[in-house]
Amino acid sequence: MKKSLQQMNIWLLSSIIIFISYILFLIYPIVTILKQALFVDGHLSLDNFLTFFSKEYYFETLFNSFKVSVVATVLSLVVGTLLAYCFAMFRFKGKKVLQILVIIASMSAPFVGAYSWILLLGRNGVITKWLSSALGFPKLDIYGFSGIVLVFTLQLFPLVFLYVSGALKSMDNSLLEAAESMGVKGIKRLTHIVLPLLVPTLLAAALLVFMRAFSDFGTPMLIGEGYRTFPVLVYSQFISEVGGNSAFASALAIIAISIALIIFLIQKYVAQKNSFSMSSLHSIEPKAIHGWQKFFIYLGVYGVIALSVLPQTYLIYTSFLKTSGMIFVPGYSLDSYRQAFDRMGTSILNTLRIPLMALVLVLIFATFISYLSVRKRNPFTSLIDSMSMIPYIVPGTVLGIAFITAFNTGIGGSGFLAIIGTSFVMIVSLSVRRLPYTIRSSVASLHQISPSIEEAAASLGSSRLNTFAKITIPMMMSGIISGAILSWITMISELSTSILLYNVNTKTMTVAIYTEVLRGNYGIAAALSTLLTGFTVLSLLLFMKVSKSDSISM
């Protein structure tokens, strides 16, 4: 009885610790900015919200964000789905390498892609100058709406590819064979058989892509120029308010959270209405391709992937060029790397040190939360599971503002738990933001483990805690590792929260790249971007080695 009570207390204690952590580092900061937005001079007021909705300038900015996010989401769904379909249905050379290239395109920071496209298609870009001088084309304009959509699409379609690839692995080949026997082939098979089965997956992918596009401010900041987006507005308003009243910036943050929550609830409702499960007794077998079909598939697959990795490829190339500020001069040199290590060595170290400590927290919390939400499900653990999804929909800029407001002792701060300016706040912010990836992956893995295995261990005298540590965790390790790698890669490429929370001692590579681009030090920015890409590639190769898989999917 005493032993059973101790085990119960362990799970209850872990639930309480997790709940308190979310209250302190998620709910409290959001409530703090809500309070700051609603109270003007100590009195309840909606003036900040009325200011936003009464001025066309602000409302137009919100509409711009919706417009660019929706277009980028639709294009990402089309490109990602078609690419995953080709990978699943047809045999062609280089699949493993191509898939790694797709992931690299996905996991790089969006603003890095924006910076690369400026070098390629900007007013003085390499491709722009070549088209103008060699072919007489008018100068291309990468800036504004079209440039933002291009960068978002090429950076986010791989997420759709990963989701759809995972779903296609669960699709039984007999369905396609039956359809083919009835004369349903080619495009008709894709639109009438495959796509309807992919609806839940496409909805999940669409939400992720939309939220990533809607919350990103680095890309619009670099190439948006006159095209204003909501995250840029939130960031600029908050920065301009530092040292004074930041109530309006807080109101913008609350509006962003509300919009994200509404979109998330709509997606969840539609997904539940269209949800179903698939089990694959006979997985899809890729078929050989010949003739014109082979030509178009190779052209499409290799062309899209080449376009998506072109920015990173060109950045790697330029990192070895001699530079003078914003100008690349003839000749090759390692000076950019020397300067990067001399001036940004601490940033490189921080990019490994801070996310690594955050990853440890993510692994611990994700493992316990997933187990509590699946095996110990009750109203309290369900609440914890729901709270864990909040960072999934809260834009990074908003979370950064919330942390500064809640944990800053300066003017405009609450004065409670003064951690702004420390490594700890960076670690916590990364952990909170990227925890949902590992939780969802761990939950999916745990659902595939039959409770009867744990019951068998208990019948042999193993305690629940011992069973959890020595049987359950090893069995769900593939899901934990998969989610952890995704969390890790998104941590090292994080910008939107870090740009607000960093100081000279906690600056990361993404912040350093961003600041060097703004200063016109393109060589150093290219060298740092290349190192970041190298970290991403090594992480992916490590994942594939540990998981013993030649493919990656969600």
Salt bridges, closest charged atoms under 4 A:
GLU60 OE1 - ARG228 NH2 3.47
GLU180 OE1 - ARG189 NH1 3.84
GLU180 OE1 - LYS287 NZ 2.90
GLU225 OE1 - ARG123 NH2 2.91
ASP335 OD1 - ARG338 NH1 2.61
ASP385 OD2 - ARG377 NH1 3.99
ASP385 OD1 - ARG440 NH2 2.52
GLU454 OE1 - ARG375 NE 2.56
GLU494 OE1 - ARG433 NH1 2.74
GLU494 OE1 - ARG434 NH2 2.45
GLU516 OE1 - ARG343 NH2 3.57
GLU516 OE2 - ARG519 NH1 3.02
ASP550 OD1 - LYS96 NZ 3.52
